[in-house]
Amino acid sequence: MTETRPLSGVYCPALTPMNADLSLNTAAFIEHCRWLLDDGCHGLAVFGTTSEANSFSVDERMAALDALVEAGVAPAALLPGTGCCAITDTARLTAQAVALGCAGVLMLPPFYYKGVDEDGLFASFADCIERVGSDRLRIYLYHIPQVSGVGLPLALVERLVKAYPDTVVGLKDSSGDWSYTENLLKAIPGFGAFSGSEVFLLANLRAGGAGTISATTNVNARAIRALYDNWTGDTADDMQDGVTRRRELIQGFPMIPGLKHVIAAVRGDPGWRRTRPPLTPLDQAVGARLLDDLATGGFSFAGQPHPAATAATA
Amino acid sequence: MTETRPLSGVYCPALTPMNADLSLNTAAFIEHCRWLLDDGCHGLAVFGTTSEANSFSVDERMAALDALVEAGVAPAALLPGTGCCAITDTARLTAQAVALGCAGVLMLPPFYYKGVDEDGLFASFADCIERVGSDRLRIYLYHIPQVSGVGLPLALVERLVKAYPDTVVGLKDSSGDWSYTENLLKAIPGFGAFSGSEVFLLANLRAGGAGTISATTNVNARAIRALYDNWTGDTADDMQDGVTRRRELIQGFPMIPGLKHVIAAVRGDPGWRRTRPPLTPLDQAVGARLLDDLATGGFSFAGQPHPAATAATA
């Protein structure tokens, strides 16, 4: 597997700031993506769940990815989400990512029909691989059953890896069930397993996993990166504890609206609070409590190269 | 509500035949739609769950609807599904339906995020209504929580009807829980409530509902239409029993692959068996059992103006 060595590190499913008409605020999106890379992310899993990806049309997603690359963000740092309900949409987004030279794609299974059998899920991924037809394609499967409603059984992952060993090289486990990643890495040693939460980052790296792709890297990449860089060191467990406490604090609030509320406060830009329906912006009083809790928890943006860093410590 | 009197009758979520590359077989689709109208359907709820609508891209769906209207199918008989995960996609499909003069649209809520609050769901529908901005728009909400993962609470429906009384005029209840329709019609008398299964057709009509939009009308429209036409007659309960028995027989098999298998047999066209992943064509042995069960159950296409009617009785 040396030729297809999977990615590793800390990846961020970048939030998507919106204009008043709920179109993507492309300039603010690019600025946020650049800041995330400066703040410690190895790369960006743009158009994930946290990015409200499925709330954007395929054309909107393609235009945003083009804009990001045109703005100078290295495609080698990009792992866009491309899995849609329609195999034709998935293939189109995936082909664009390959053509742009992205490091890989993060792929949901088709998620409208529930309770579908393994053959149907296998055929969905196989169809995309055949349609795209590129030996440069690298797929990271996306297991988030509590949202998508369609989980990826281990037997399916093994079957895909066996059929497409150079293409299906990793998986993001957002199930919250650590035993899934643990069993995956036992079954497929060296597989590019990313934990969907940094809570499992140290356990994942110790089990031979690849890193994390986590929503909260949108506001806490630096500390998560420090843990990743020092995971074999004496302080690793303490660092994990600190990272976990911050994650748990944020998890007490609606994740996507909460993160957007924090960025809005840090940047002094209320427009950052916008979400696309069916998500709703965080209630202002709840948002104030989130910011209070973060401050009390010693969570600060101070020292980060952020345009509004001082606002965060106020 | 006379100006916005909802539709009523028997509507079919037409199956979508596919070419070998899984593109829509447009000619066969048009032929099937015409046959359904000849066979007793008042109209066609094209691009519903049974149509594998979400397995097609927005562009594919728009091209198919254009082709159907160009082929002479009356837009007044069409109630296309238009609800997507992205509000921009929903608005685009809905605007096309309005521009073509369709009778209405059947609208899923955005279905990627689960557990979203009522405000977010309300905003999703309101966003589409505002974006489309037409007083000709008629929305039938689509409640199918076991598939979409996102149900429509009665309070939400009432709120939408109050805000948009001339636009939100009906709902398809595919939950399988009759009490949902019952409570809906008590709360909003005269609402255009369609049962998602003909099993509830008589109960629905007696409660003041509008009719049915049912998968099995793809193969049993004539009997269902006869029940609709005679629901106040002495034989209505017997007719309902017969229709229910057929439905229950088919429900013992995977619905969409099963219906496609039946049509393939009736038309003598194996290509009709194709589905898009994640659905898979019915296993041939299972399909043979389905056809046997239908024959044993007295289910026959004989007498229907179908190109391959004789095959069904063989």
Interface residues (C-beta under 8 A of the other chain):
Chain A: L22 T49 N54 S55 F56 S57 V58 E60 C85 A86 I87 T88 D89 R92 P109 P110 F111 Y112 Y113 K114 V116 D117 D119 G120 L121 A123 S124 A126 D127 Q146 V147 S148 G149 V150 R276 P277 P278 L279 T280
Chain B: L22 T49 N54 S55 F56 S57 V58 E60 C85 A86 I87 T88 D89 R92 P109 P110 F111 Y112 Y113 K114 V116 D117 D119 G120 L121 A123 S124 D127 Q146 V147 S148 G149 V150 R276 P277 P278 L279 T280
